[in-house]
Amino acid sequence: MWRRSPSFILDERRSSNSPPMADTTRGPFQNPDSISAYYQTRAAHHGVITSDWLAQAQAAVGRVTGEDQPLSSDNQLGTEKSFNVIEEFNNWRKQPDLAEAVAAIRALAAVIRASEASTMMELEIELKKASDTLKSWDKTSISLTAGCDLFIRYVTRTSALEYEDFNSAKSRLLERAEKFGEISCKARRIIAMLSQDFIFDGCTILVHGLSRVVLEILKTAAQNNKLFRVLCTEGRPDGTGVLLSSELSKLDIPVKLLLDSAVAYSMDEVDMVFVGADGVVESGGIINMMGTYQIALVAHSMNKPVYVAAESYKFARLYPLDQKDMAPALRPIEFGVKIPTKVEVERSARDYTPPQYLTLLFTDLGVLSPSVVSDELIQLYL
Amino acid sequence: MESRRNPRAVVDPKVRQVGFFTSSQPDSSSTQQQPDPISSTSASSPPLSTISPSGNSLSPVMIPPPLHNSSDTFPLRAAAAGAAASAVSPSSFSYSSRRDFPDGSTTASPGRHSRGSFVKSSVPVASSLPGIGMDSMAAAKSSSVPASGLTTVSVVTMPPGLSEKASGMEVQSDQKKPLKEKTTKAERRAIQEAQRAAKAAAKADGGKVAPVNAASVASTSVKAAKPGKATSQKNDVAVAAGAAEKKGGPSEKDRKKDAPHPRMQYDDESRVVKAKRRAVVKQTEAKNRVELFRHLPQYEHGTQLPDLETKFFQLDPMHPAVYKVGLQYLSGDISGGNARCIAMLQAFQEVVKDYSTPPEKSLNRDMTAKISSYVSFLIECRPLSISMGNAIRFVKNRIAKLPITLSESEAKAALQSDIERFINDKIIGADTVIVKHAVTKIRDGDVLLTYGSPTAVEMVLLHAHELRKKFRVLVVDSRPKLEGQLLLRRLIKRGINCTYTHINAISYIMHEVTKVFLGASSVLSNGTVYSRVGTACVAMVANAFRVPVLVCCEAYKFHERVQLDSICSNELGDPNAISKVHGREDINYLDGLTNNANLQFLNLMYDATPSDYISMIITDYGMVPPTSVPVIVREYQKEHLLV
């Protein structure tokens, strides 16, 4: 809107040699045409989320690696010394059930294992460097950043480590890293248990995106013999909703597929909205698959609760003010028809939902209201 | 003042009060000056707390009574007293008519018991009523409920004739002193008996009692009028019965005590000190003040400076550095939260440097007392900002925590370095961290709006410019201070593209803004941002346009207080500043009207922005939503003590 204002037009004219606004905002992103690595991981995982898809996923591993290498090679050139970390990370993240943050922590643990440092300080510096490389390798992934930060915090802030000799401290760190992976799986169980109180018989749940936590919640609810119905959005362009609905139908949960654009149409028969999250930011809002924001808006205007299921390692020290305030995670979009080159395509894979449109967050720390997220973050990082 | 208050005096209340009547109270003193200190000390004395274990006596939930005429029919107003939320009889603090209490007796509400020691004030009044005394006594009922040990309600009646008299007296508030009388225990007991009898009588013919009490109204006004004197614990004070107003003296004081306890920038204690120290700064109070803001001190500016300057050599207890800072506050040479705070802390450093413990005293205690007296001097010059309050708390805390084993020179060195560290870490260091965070939110092509001249925001803008970000700045300004012009000057000098406008144009200009950066004088624990007046307006307009509002505020300015509006705690500026436009003789339409009784100027200095309008608060702990201010306060306070 502001670009239309007269003084802005004047400004534009005065500095017409400078590139137009839209381009400058995109400027900082290094390579606007490349596909976000984070998105690729997600896409890979979406194919393999359950045992049925596992086989395919493993088959896909080889293929994905092939795609990954060229993409990340330019980054690796600059950071030859620590390309270890990224390789390690890439290995880990191909495991279908492993969250990206956990993969990052496993990779960092590998760094500790391989480290030849002889003092805690050296190890810390090395770790820091590795996590920085990891973070800069894929700036679009929130949980990767959050996982790295969390792990570094554990290493640098743990007083218990100070009094031990270096080797035992090192092994303790490794132990902790191992535990972290288990915690992440356990977190899903905890969240699923917590959410059971909110699912009542006869309710209709709208689900957007393919979240492992949400799937776990629905599975648990089905196991508990709850009677409920699920509406799945289609989730263009990855068809995440299609995958989810086929998973659910296997569990004998009545499920209905919707077009992404039919959310408002069917919102009046919905009792609650369940979404996962790529990242939970400091304001208590979430960053999630494209379309979450508009679903939350529709639900809010119809007074339907919006529940978010997210593990606490997705809490990130980020504070986007609006949609454009994040590094965009770009992805390819197939329209089925040829798009003229002059037509621009919005390719961002996710959006930001402000906290006022969310009702509750189910995390392994408990059921939180959005404003508590920041409290937890402050306690975690300060 | 007179003209303003005369009409109200008619309205004045007639009495009332709630008190905890015990026979073991200390005698009240015969002189005017004493009651204040006494009441203040009693307020904080331990017995008090035992009397009111619920502890709610200090936070009365008061309903400020509207202005009534004396002919109004609210004979019984159980006003004041710490009627807390817990009140057993909620009606007792609403404007309940006597009908509500047919027996005219007491309402026992647990929250309401007030300090026993205050009875003294009611007694002298009662005893001093001559003729009418008994009438009003009849009306006034006060008794204590033995079982609960609680207090009672009182009532007032005042024949119309009286009120005039009262108003006359009231005007000359200064003359009240000699009038106060002393009563003995026996007398008081007698009065109590009389009251009881009166109550019985009142019970007999309940409806008759005519008049009203606008007591609390009056008390509010009185108290506002003399903020310096008001010993602000009016609330739970037991109060005088009957025709208190007849006696200009006691009534005046009583009413002051009765007035609802406002959220003050300074608490009771310091206000008392202030009253004592009054002699140092002779500030004249402004005459016409806006009704709603009478509880705030307001002075006429411009008179006291030369006076103070001449006094410089007579004031031996005042350290010259403190004195200098005080004068700078007074004249407005130092303004802005950080600047004021730093100036004060540096003055304290000087104080510590030049300090030597007097014989027979301990450094910890003597120094704390000294600092307190300096602080009260500074308050007289200009009310403290919340940030300064926090800094003072820090300094005092450090002094109190000094190990006794330290020698004097060591202690002084430690203190000086502590203060130095506070300045460096909490103020200057905090700003650099804030800048670091805030800059990440500035993107190329942004149009940033700022209001006034917040130092933190200025640093952010300059730093962003150094990073070669391409953005424009919209400086919004307002009369009378026009601080934005200073900011504008500095920004332009650095080559930043700026637009300057007044706040009147905010709704027009807002639609081209992409982010609003604001400063804050303080951030309260409900997320309310307390800042230069006009900030709330800017934030609300920005919110309406869906423009994110970012508040830059150092964490040392956070405060655990909760404030819902800008009324109960604020600062009033010089009314002349808004009545005159400098350099525009042709538009001085208000010349000669300054003292008109029908004209009041309201020059508010601060306002409170609700947290709904704020997207983000940028502090030295990072970027947080306004909802997590309490977490920061909690964490910070902890650290505060450990520092």
Chai-1 contact restraints between the chains, C-beta under 6 A:
chainA,res_idxA,chainB,res_idxB,connection_type,confidence,min_distance_angstrom,max_distance_angstrom,comment,restraint_id
A,M1,B,H511,contact,1.0,0.0,6.0,A-B,restraint_1
A,W2,B,H511,contact,1.0,0.0,6.0,A-B,restraint_2
A,W2,B,E512,contact,1.0,0.0,6.0,A-B,restraint_3
A,S5,B,E512,contact,1.0,0.0,6.0,A-B,restraint_4
A,F8,B,E512,contact,1.0,0.0,6.0,A-B,restraint_5
A,M21,B,G445,contact,1.0,0.0,6.0,A-B,restraint_6
A,T24,B,D444,contact,1.0,0.0,6.0,A-B,restraint_7
A,T24,B,G445,contact,1.0,0.0,6.0,A-B,restraint_8
A,S283,B,P625,contact,1.0,0.0,6.0,A-B,restraint_9
A,Y319,B,M616,contact,1.0,0.0,6.0,A-B,restraint_10
A,Y319,B,M623,contact,1.0,0.0,6.0,A-B,restraint_11
A,L321,B,P548,contact,1.0,0.0,6.0,A-B,restraint_12
A,L321,B,S615,contact,1.0,0.0,6.0,A-B,restraint_13
A,S371,B,T627,contact,1.0,0.0,6.0,A-B,restraint_14
A,S374,B,V624,contact,1.0,0.0,6.0,A-B,restraint_15
A,S374,B,P625,contact,1.0,0.0,6.0,A-B,restraint_16
A,S374,B,S628,contact,1.0,0.0,6.0,A-B,restraint_17
A,D375,B,S628,contact,1.0,0.0,6.0,A-B,restraint_18
A,D375,B,V631,contact,1.0,0.0,6.0,A-B,restraint_19
A,I378,B,V631,contact,1.0,0.0,6.0,A-B,restraint_20
A,L382,B,Y621,contact,1.0,0.0,6.0,A-B,restraint_21
